[in-house]
Amino acid sequence: MPAVDAKELFSPLGPSYDRVGAALSFGQDPLWRRFLVSRLPPGGRVLDVATGTGLVAAELVQRNFEVTGVDQSAEMLAVARRRFGGAVELVEASADALPFAGESFEHLTFTYLLRYVDDPRATLAELARVVQRGGTVASLEFGLPGGVARPLWEAYVRIGLPAAGRVLGHGWHEVGDFLGDSIRTFWAGHPIERQLEDWRAAGLRDLRVRRLSLGGGVVIWGRKA
């Protein structure tokens, strides 16, 4: 099992997730999500995995995609249901065992997912399974800034973020304490070259990587062969 149970971590965060996530990222997280969605060609049915409160799904709807959202957290999906009413199909399920037939969707997006799974390569293969050939898969993950930005990032995740989490409470103190180490550990074990190998093993090609906000966010996208 991952060191942190994602369902337990996220269950109390739903009501405050959108505004606090934007604030703690200094407004960057919404911009990253918009860029993620912009990597998809127009039109078609999209599966948004780890949809949470529906932030990426909302961007997809605005761009006239037909959207299905999947998340394993009932509490986060409850917020998404209030956001969408019946406009978006929302399914409680694990990314490791999607309840859909193969090639059910033209495209797929996922956000902040692979740090929480036991086997990222196996999860990517399961995600790619439900995408039609020629469809786009796109992901967003926190990155490790380099250069002069790295010391500032370290100070923030070691001191600023835990302090903010304790002030906010309601589950955010656990996030503040855990996030920096989670990001470092993921990238130590899964540098970009290894991640791209995992994408290729899942049958994804024409891979592109874009580092955003001095490397604080990383978007990867590619096409199912």
C-alpha positions as CSV (number, residue, x, y, z in Angstrom):
1,M,0.0,0.0,0.0
2,P,1.1,3.6,-0.5
3,A,2.5,5.3,2.6
4,V,-0.6,7.6,2.7
5,D,-4.1,6.4,2.1
6,A,-5.5,8.8,-0.5
7,K,-9.1,8.1,0.3
8,E,-8.5,8.9,4.0
9,L,-6.4,12.0,3.1
10,F,-8.9,13.6,0.8
11,S,-12.2,12.7,2.6
12,P,-12.4,15.8,4.7
13,L,-11.1,18.2,2.1
14,G,-14.0,18.4,-0.4
15,P,-15.8,21.5,0.9
16,S,-12.7,23.6,0.9
17,Y,-10.6,21.9,-1.8
18,D,-11.1,24.3,-4.7
19,R,-10.4,27.5,-2.9
20,V,-7.6,26.3,-0.6
21,G,-5.9,24.4,-3.4
22,A,-5.8,27.5,-5.5
23,A,-4.5,29.6,-2.7
24,L,-1.8,27.2,-1.5
25,S,-0.5,27.0,-5.1
26,F,-0.5,30.8,-5.4
27,G,-3.1,30.6,-8.1
28,Q,-1.1,28.2,-10.3
29,D,-3.2,25.0,-9.9
30,P,-6.2,26.4,-11.9
31,L,-3.8,27.5,-14.7
32,W,-2.2,24.1,-14.8
33,R,-5.5,22.4,-15.1
34,R,-6.6,24.6,-18.0
35,F,-3.3,23.8,-19.8
36,L,-3.9,20.1,-19.2
37,V,-7.3,20.3,-20.9
38,S,-5.9,22.4,-23.7
39,R,-3.7,19.4,-24.8
40,L,-6.8,17.5,-25.9
41,P,-8.1,17.8,-29.5
42,P,-11.6,19.2,-29.7
43,G,-14.7,17.0,-29.3
44,G,-15.4,13.5,-28.0
45,R,-16.1,11.7,-24.8
46,V,-13.5,12.1,-22.1
47,L,-12.9,10.1,-18.9
48,D,-11.5,12.3,-16.1
49,V,-9.8,10.1,-13.6
50,A,-9.1,11.3,-10.0
51,T,-11.7,14.0,-10.8
52,G,-12.1,15.0,-7.2
53,T,-14.4,18.0,-6.9
54,G,-14.6,18.2,-10.7
55,L,-12.2,21.1,-11.5
56,V,-10.8,19.5,-14.6
57,A,-14.2,18.1,-15.6
58,A,-15.6,21.6,-15.4
59,E,-12.9,22.8,-17.8
60,L,-13.7,19.9,-20.1
61,V,-17.4,20.8,-20.1
62,Q,-16.7,24.4,-20.9
63,R,-14.9,23.1,-24.0
64,N,-17.9,21.0,-25.1
65,F,-16.6,17.6,-24.3
66,E,-18.9,14.8,-23.0
67,V,-17.4,14.0,-19.6
68,T,-17.4,11.1,-17.2
69,G,-15.6,11.6,-13.9
70,V,-14.1,8.9,-11.7
71,D,-12.8,9.1,-8.2
72,Q,-12.5,6.7,-5.3
73,S,-13.5,9.4,-2.7
74,A,-17.3,9.5,-2.1
75,E,-16.8,12.8,-0.2
76,M,-15.0,14.5,-3.1
77,L,-17.6,13.2,-5.6
78,A,-20.4,14.7,-3.4
79,V,-18.9,18.1,-4.0
80,A,-18.6,17.4,-7.8
81,R,-22.3,16.3,-7.9
82,R,-23.3,19.6,-6.3
83,R,-21.2,21.4,-9.0
84,F,-22.7,19.6,-12.0
85,G,-26.1,18.4,-11.1
86,G,-26.7,15.7,-13.7
87,A,-24.6,17.3,-16.4
88,V,-21.6,15.0,-15.8
89,E,-21.6,11.3,-15.1
90,L,-19.7,10.7,-11.9
91,V,-18.6,7.2,-10.9
92,E,-17.0,6.1,-7.6
93,A,-14.2,3.7,-8.6
94,S,-10.5,3.0,-8.4
95,A,-8.1,4.1,-11.2
96,D,-6.6,0.6,-10.9
97,A,-9.9,-1.1,-11.9
98,L,-12.0,1.1,-14.1
99,P,-15.6,-0.1,-14.6
100,F,-15.6,0.5,-18.3
101,A,-15.1,-1.6,-21.4
102,G,-11.9,-1.2,-23.5
103,E,-11.8,1.8,-25.8
104,S,-14.9,3.4,-24.3
105,F,-13.5,7.0,-24.5
106,E,-11.9,9.2,-27.1
107,H,-9.6,10.8,-24.5
108,L,-8.6,10.6,-20.8
109,T,-7.2,13.1,-18.3
110,F,-5.9,12.5,-14.8
111,T,-4.6,14.8,-12.1
112,Y,-2.3,14.2,-9.1
113,L,-2.8,10.4,-9.3
114,L,0.3,8.3,-9.7
115,R,1.9,9.4,-6.4
116,Y,-0.9,7.5,-4.6
117,V,-0.9,4.2,-6.5
118,D,1.2,1.0,-5.8
119,D,2.3,0.5,-9.4
120,P,2.2,3.5,-11.7
121,R,3.0,1.4,-14.7
122,A,0.1,-0.9,-14.1
123,T,-2.2,2.0,-13.4
124,L,-1.2,3.7,-16.7
125,A,-1.9,0.5,-18.6
126,E,-5.4,0.4,-17.0
127,L,-6.0,4.0,-18.0
128,A,-4.9,3.4,-21.5
129,R,-7.1,0.4,-21.8
130,V,-10.3,2.4,-21.9
131,V,-9.0,4.9,-24.5
132,Q,-9.7,4.5,-28.2
133,R,-6.7,4.2,-30.6
134,G,-5.6,7.6,-31.6
135,G,-7.0,9.2,-28.5
136,T,-5.1,11.5,-26.2
137,V,-4.1,10.8,-22.6
138,A,-3.0,13.8,-20.5
139,S,-1.8,14.1,-16.9
140,L,-0.9,16.8,-14.4
141,E,1.4,16.2,-11.5
142,F,3.4,18.4,-9.1
143,G,7.0,18.8,-10.1
144,L,10.3,19.6,-8.5
145,P,11.5,23.1,-9.5
146,G,15.1,23.5,-10.5
147,G,17.7,26.3,-10.4
148,V,17.1,29.3,-8.2
149,A,13.4,28.3,-7.6
150,R,14.3,25.1,-5.8
151,P,15.4,26.7,-2.5
152,L,12.2,28.7,-2.4
153,W,10.1,25.6,-3.1
154,E,11.9,23.7,-0.3
155,A,11.3,26.5,2.1
156,Y,7.7,26.6,1.2
157,V,7.0,22.8,1.5
158,R,9.1,22.4,4.6
159,I,7.9,25.5,6.5
160,G,5.2,27.5,4.8
161,L,2.9,24.7,3.7
162,P,2.8,22.8,7.0
163,A,2.2,26.1,8.9
164,A,-0.6,27.0,6.6
165,G,-2.1,23.5,7.0
166,R,-2.2,23.8,10.7
167,V,-3.9,27.2,10.5
168,L,-6.5,25.9,8.1
169,G,-7.2,22.6,9.9
170,H,-10.1,20.4,8.6
171,G,-7.6,17.8,7.2
172,W,-5.2,20.3,5.6
173,H,-2.6,19.9,8.3
174,E,-2.0,16.3,7.1
175,V,-1.6,17.6,3.5
176,G,0.8,20.3,4.6
177,D,3.0,17.8,6.5
178,F,2.9,15.1,3.8
179,L,3.0,16.9,0.4
180,G,6.6,17.9,0.1
181,D,8.0,14.5,1.0
182,S,5.4,12.9,-1.3
183,I,6.6,14.9,-4.3
184,R,10.3,14.4,-3.6
185,T,9.8,10.6,-3.1
186,F,7.8,10.2,-6.3
187,W,10.3,12.0,-8.5
188,A,13.3,10.2,-6.9
189,G,11.7,6.9,-7.8
190,H,10.1,8.0,-11.0
191,P,12.2,10.6,-12.9
192,I,10.8,11.8,-16.1
193,E,12.6,9.2,-18.2
194,R,11.1,6.4,-16.2
195,Q,7.7,7.9,-16.3
196,L,7.9,8.2,-20.1
197,E,9.0,4.5,-20.3
198,D,5.8,3.6,-18.3
199,W,3.7,5.6,-20.7
200,R,5.3,3.9,-23.7
201,A,4.7,0.5,-22.0
202,A,1.0,1.4,-21.8
203,G,1.0,1.8,-25.6
204,L,1.1,5.6,-25.6
205,R,3.2,7.4,-28.2
206,D,4.1,11.0,-29.4
207,L,4.8,11.9,-25.8
208,R,5.2,15.5,-24.8
209,V,6.2,17.1,-21.5
210,R,5.7,20.7,-20.4
211,R,7.0,22.0,-17.1
212,L,4.9,24.9,-15.8
213,S,5.5,27.7,-13.2
214,L,9.3,27.1,-13.0
215,G,8.7,23.3,-12.8
216,G,6.1,23.4,-10.0
217,G,3.6,21.6,-12.3
218,V,4.3,19.0,-15.0
219,V,1.9,18.0,-17.8
220,I,2.5,14.9,-19.8
221,W,0.4,14.0,-22.8
222,G,0.5,11.5,-25.6
223,R,-1.6,9.5,-28.1
224,K,-2.7,5.9,-27.8
225,A,-1.0,4.0,-30.7
